[in-house]
Every structure is written in C-alpha cells, then in structure tokens.
Amino acid sequence: MARRFATHERREVAALDGIWDFTFLGEVDPDAVEVDRIEFDALMAVPGCFDATPVYAGERGLAAYRIRTGVAAGRQRLVFDGVQHWCRVFWNGELVREHAGGFSRFTAESEADAGTAEIVVLVDNRFDERSPLHMEHFDWYAYGGISRSVELHRLGPVRVEGLRIATASTADRRVSVRIDYTADAPASVPLEIECDGRAVLAETVALDTTGTLERVLELPWAAPWSPEEPNLSTVSVSLGEDDLRERFGLREVRTEAGRITLNGEPVTLLGVNRHEAHPQFGHTQPEALLVNDVQQLKDLGCNFVRGSHYPLDPLFLDLCDEAGVLVWCESIGWQYPVEHLTDPAFIDAQLEHIGEMVAASQNHPSIILWGILNECPSWSDEGHPVYARLLGRLRELDPDRLVTYASINAHDDKCFDLVDVVGANAYPGWYYGDLPDIPGELDRISAHVDALGFADKPLVISEIGAGAVPGWNDSHGSLWTEDYQARHLDTVVGHLLGGQDRISGLAIWVLGDFKTTELRRMALTRPRGVNDKGLIDEYRRPKQAYRVVQGHFRGRLDRKA
C-alpha cells in the first residue's frame, strides 16, 4: 500500500494496485455465485470505488473483481487496506477470507503452487446484515469497491505480524517495542533491531508458534515529536528471515487541569473534521488529493483534524505525522439506534473493527485521540455499558493515547465518566438558535460538563458549523449563503479563542463538502444532495468562511510564536 516509507525490506511484497477485471452482478445473493463461471466484461481501477464511476454511479449490489499474478511456491498473504463494505476473497477458486467493515485493514492467506494465481474478490455495497456497521441513513454516501491499496506478500516460516513502538519517556529518549510474531514451528532465530539506520539490538531468541517479544530501547539521538517540530524516526525489526519497519515519534499525551498536554505542555486543538470523499473517486483518495488536503489544513492554520467517521487512509496519517497535524481517529459509526447497542453481533463487529483500526494506525505520533460511536445513544441507559466496553477495549489495546467520543447532546449525556476528553457536537445558530445565541450555548455546555464533576477533563467542541451552497449569496445573508456561514464561524471561533478559557479544542464541521446518503428523508435536508457545511466545496475550492477561519487560526498561531 502507498506509504511514505517501505514497511518491508526482506519480505517479498508485490503491489496489486492497477486495473483489475470487473463485472457488476447487481441484486445477486453472493451464496449463489459460482466464482469460476463469472463473466468479467469490464475493467475497474484498484484502489477505486466502482459506484463513483460514470457507468456504475449510484449502483448498489454485488460486484466482482479479478486479477491474475505470478507467484512462487509457498504461503501467500493478501493485504487489503479497505474494501467497502463486505467482501469474499477467493484464491484460485478457493474461499480464503470473508470480511465486513469497510475502512480497515485485513488479510487473506493461501498455500500456493508456483505459477499464476487468480484472485477474485466479491464486493457488496448493499446495506444488509452482512455488514452490520454500515447503515443507509449515515450522513455520508457509502461508496463501494476495493477502495484502498492491495498487496501480495510471500511469507516464510517466521512472520513478524505486528510492531508497536510506544514512548516510555520523552525526556530520556526511551521507547518500548512490542513484536508480535507467528512461526510454523518453535525455533531459535536472530532478532535484530535498528533505528534510523543505527543498530540498537542483536540477540538470538527462542520462538513458539505464536507470541510476543518486548524490549526497551534507549535512543539518545531521537528528538521529540510535536506540531512545531514533527521529528520522526524509523524502527526496523528483523526476525529470522522476515522483517517489519514502522515510523514513530517521541511524544507523550496526557491530560492535566482540564487541558490536553503534549510532552508536558498544554495544547489547544484548532482544526476541522474531514471526510474521505470526492465526487469522482468516492472514498478512494488519490495521492495528490491527500497532499492537497494536508496543504489546505496547514494553510488554514490547523494543528488538528478529526477523521469522520471511520478510520483514516494510512498515507493521510503519514502526511499528518510529517506535517505535525494532531489527529482524532475513530471507528465507523453515525447515529446508530439504541437497538444496535443491545445486539451482540453489532458489538462483536465493533470490537473487531476497533482492533483492526488500532493495529493499522497505532504507531502514528499524530494520533492523540481514539474515538468511537459518533452521535450514538450515549444519552441512554443501554448505551453506558456498551461505551464502557468499547472504550475499555481501546485502553487495553493502546494505554498511551486518550479516548473519547462525540456526543450528540451534551446536556443529556450519561457516558462522560468513561472518557479522557469530553467531545460535544453542537449546532447553535444552525439547527437551533441564531448567531447571537452561539456564545451562550457554548458556555452552557461548558458549565454543564463542569457541574457533572468533570471540570478536570478537557472539553472539545467536536462539531459545529453551518451550511453554505457554494457561490450562493443574497442581500439578506440568509441561511445557506456563504455570507451566513462566514458570520457563523466568525462568531464561533471568535468566542472560543477570545471569550472563554474552558473549551480547549475545536473541530469545525467540516473541511470539505461531500455527497450524502440518497435516503429521501435525509437528502431533502441537503441541497444538491451534499452536506454543504465545508469550508471548501467538494472540489476543494475555498468558500468565504475559509478566509475567516484562516484569519482566526493563523492569528492565534502567530501570537503564540
């Protein structure tokens, strides 16, 4: 997959991105499909979203992808960075993996003879029980396809399955390294670790068939990572004949006296939410588009971006690491009904999805917050045990980052006791109230959180904004005009940066406009079928509010400098 560094040097890895054979099967039961009888009559880009292309725009149903590739004999592993929403993977006609969930990495394996392998992937973008995490009412268009990169790995008898680098002490330049491995049989093999090209450890280790190795490394040359100085290091682990490389940054994230701290210093989060969507590419983000988005984040003066509402593209996270942009990364979700929270299958799917999210992204220093269940029933009695379980799982997987969620109604929420950082979505001046009501509503949210006994927890306004149809204005400055959006966000940001000191983070909704669901009751509230609250339109052209926010954010950064 596209990354800013090579993740393997010893392991044989082949990129399978390119043009695959394709056919759209439509309203077909996947169980009724005979893979060897599929007639492929079209072509499709991988990565890509088939329903964002002109021929298949808006289609929902089953599709099939195929590629043929030469392989050597031995164990082969396919690595998918994202398939929307449900899929089955076949290797020479044999089912090797089924997966649901969309925006997370998964693998499929097969023992192969030397020769040509045929890989077929059935992909389904319908909303049904096969993919319990996707729902039609979500306020974004759920595109389908093999939306992120695919690789083929040739595996040996020992495999490095995962590598986690955690900062033990920034001041002492010390990290802990956890190496997850599997092996065909118990063995003794060499373990070698390098950092930034320097050998830091060499020994022989005894392996079981599966296990974990943990080491603590002193890296006196490594400089701390921060938004102002995003210094990065690369750790290379070789175990027997296999290897894995990961990039990381020395930094410690904590909370203190109602503030988020980075390396002991309080930080104010100034940023936006961001969807991975484009009219021509769907959820697939071409490299040029990712670079464009990071450039616009920096141009705005942002030091923070919230990934909405699913795990982010690995290359985008690489770019945030390099640019010093702090990240809230969250699992998929948007206003699930209470009934979902009492469904064991749904909870199991969320737990699996969270595990995949953390495994793929745990070494990015830019990620300081893990989030779950955007705008879900955290106000309900049924919600509390579910939030406790999911947030608890995040803490088990990664005890070194902060956990949170975005509450749809801070005044009635019942789960703030479970988080490190309180996140509140609020839309005064848009869905309720007028522009003069905005400061008072934000202050009421702050007072309510404190009155609940959580004054020691940082408070972030995780969504706030107003719609603006691109280019639309009238003499009244009415709703949906660029003028109204600009005045709205001028009021919001002006108050948060100049009128109060309790709220320490802001994620404006949203960086760019994006296509939303075609469910009628939702689409009728979205001009053009688009969520128009972006500071830029869906083609990344700035609206009037862009310059207003830029003036506030960059002015704050200039004052700090």
Secondary structure, DSSP 8 states (H G I E B T S, - for coil): ---SS-S-SSSEEEE--EEEEEEEEES--GGG--GGG----EEEEES--GGGSTTTTT--SEEEEEEEEEE-SEEEEEEES-EEEEEEEEETTEEEEEEEEESS-EEEEEEE-SEEEEEEEEEE-S-STTSTT--TTSSS----EE-S-EEEEEE-SEEEEEEEEEEEETTTTEEEEEEEEEESS-EEEEEEEEETTEEEEEEEEEE-SEEEEEEEEE-TT--BB-SSSB--EEEEEEETTEEEEEEE-B--EEEETTEEEETTEEE-EEEEEE---BTTTBT---HHHHHHHHHHHHHHT-SEEEE-SS---HHHHHHHHHHT-EEEEE-S-S---HHHHT-HHHHHHHHHHHHHHHHHHTT-TTEEEEEE-TT-STTSTTHHHHHHHHHHHHHHH-TTSEEEEEES-TTT-S-GGG-SSEEEE--BTTTBS-GGGHHHHHHHHHHHHHHTT-TTS-EEEEE----B-TT---TT--TBSHHHHHHHHHHHHHHHHHT-SSEEEEEES-SB-EE----HHHHTTSGGGEE---SB-TT--B-HHHHHHHHHHHHHHHHH-
